[in-house]
Amino acid sequence: MVTHRKIIHVDMDAFYASVEQMDNPELKGKPLAVGGGSKRGVVSAASYEARVFGVRSAMPGFKARKLCPDLIFVRPRFDRYKEISTKIRKIFFDYTDLVEPLSLDEAYLDVTQNKKGNPSATLIAQEIRQRIFDEVGLTASAGISINKFIAKVASDYNKPNGQKTVNPEEVIDFLENLDVKKFYGVGKVTQAKMYEMGIYTGKDLKSKSEEFLTQHFGKAGRHYYQIVRGIHVSEVKPNRERKSLAAERTFSENISSEIYMLERLESIAEELQKRLKNSKVAGRTVTLKIKYSDFTLQTRSKTLPYFVSDADILLETAKELLYQDKMKNSVRLLGISLSNLNTGQEKKKEKEEKEFEVIQLRFEF
């Protein structure tokens, strides 16, 4: 008998905006955006009332106002969102210890073996969503299936405040009839490329060989070849490692002077140092992020031979990356991120290297 895992993907409905509407009843039922509504602002999240007008996250604030003149902007309160997220995760842990948070508003749960002894993942998802509503006051949607990929796709199927279960015997039909733009991991560029090739549905995608897909989509081609056949072996990882930490600033006016850029980078490096200290991590790869006035994005990276977390070193490396090439245009955003963090395997490797050094010192050469 083939046994399948039972995976739930829980996704809060318009989380940031919903928290704001919950805390301020006057905002309920109104088009709301969390973020900046100024010329330089960006929408972090939009309520469902705002989405009707086409307002979406990551959209410039001025564009959102054009789409929805009555749009209400509120500043984000990340401490509050984190507080609510912590309450929601406590509910998850009442059912299983195999919880993998993806962000403050979504997580995977493996309930194959669960604390309630309930064999039905569908009923568990219903109970979790009801408890979130009763105990927190917010609605959530859920997807339930045999792996993380299908569960995530399914969670978006009956939003908001709904859920969808894709049983093992339904997986292939579900994927074959799905528009490729609904496949998690297929962005707008890949979607357009697939459409140009006549690949509109999962069935179209499934008709292509692995060689064809890798030829046209690189390493992602093998991933597409597998997921359209319901193959996704990634387990729910409760201790999901942070891969990078970053700090960035969007400026009220475009910057063209490198002197001003260096001043901004200094404060960004200091902010990143604080975040690294709070997370008790260091890293080796420094990346400079530059967003130009025409919204084109450029990144420049350098990997150091040692782990760093000091603002001065971050700044000096960022300066080097800044001078690496000429600016293409005036700049509206600068950011510094640090990856290759000393967590997990990197931390283990560093520990082993230190132990090896100690052993060497014990011997005479």
Disulfide bonds with the S-S distance in Angstrom:
none
